[in-house]
Amino acid sequence: MEHPNSVQPSDQQGYPLGAYPAITQQPAPYIQQSHHTTVVLNQQPVVIQKAQRNWSSGLCDCFQDCGSLLMCWFCACSLLSDVASKLGESCWYTCCCPGSLLGLRIKLRVEENIQGSLCNDYCVVNCCGPCVLCQLARELKYLQR
């Protein structure tokens, strides 16, 4: 029997020897560390563009649709509001936003994949706005919107 004041031998953690044989008497298992590299690939979706088409009528073909021509000549605001509503815009857009004709031309050209450029749109709107408005009205009739 051991004396109560005697010091028992202990392991490094302070446990009495033999008290935890699984920890003190068996060697620690070899821990293999492995390094994995994760590669994330983001592939851009393939976009297939249709060939761009021309306007259904030319800029100066105003007499192809005399109704739009007369409406543009006598009440351009009403025709512009009609074009805007057919393109899904509010009539307030045409009243409150200067340059709304340019915006409507660009919107229609992009949605319908019509050839052109922003520079061309800007130039024709500023040089011949009534012709552009008539062309938009004819194009919408052609598309039957």
Stockholm file with secondary structure:
# STOCKHOLM 1.0

chainA/1-145         MEHPNSVQPSDQQGYPLGAYPAITQQPAPYIQQSHHTTVVLNQQPVVIQKAQRNWSSGLCDCFQDCGSLLMCWFCACSLLSDVASKLGESCWYTCCCPGSLLGLRIKLRVEENIQGSLCNDYCVVNCCGPCVLCQLARELKYLQR
#=GR chainA/1-145 SS CCCTTCCCCBCTTSCBTTSSHHHHTSCCCCCCCCCCCCCCCCCCCCCCCCCCBCCSSCTTCGGGCHHHHHHHHHCHHHHHHHHHHHTTCCHHHHHHCTTHHHHHHHHHHHHTTBSCCHHHHHHHHHHCHHHHHHHHHHHHHHHTC
#=GC SS_cons         CCCTTCCCCBCTTSCBTTSSHHHHTSCCCCCCCCCCCCCCCCCCCCCCCCCCBCCSSCTTCGGGCHHHHHHHHHCHHHHHHHHHHHTTCCHHHHHHCTTHHHHHHHHHHHHTTBSCCHHHHHHHHHHCHHHHHHHHHHHHHHHTC
//
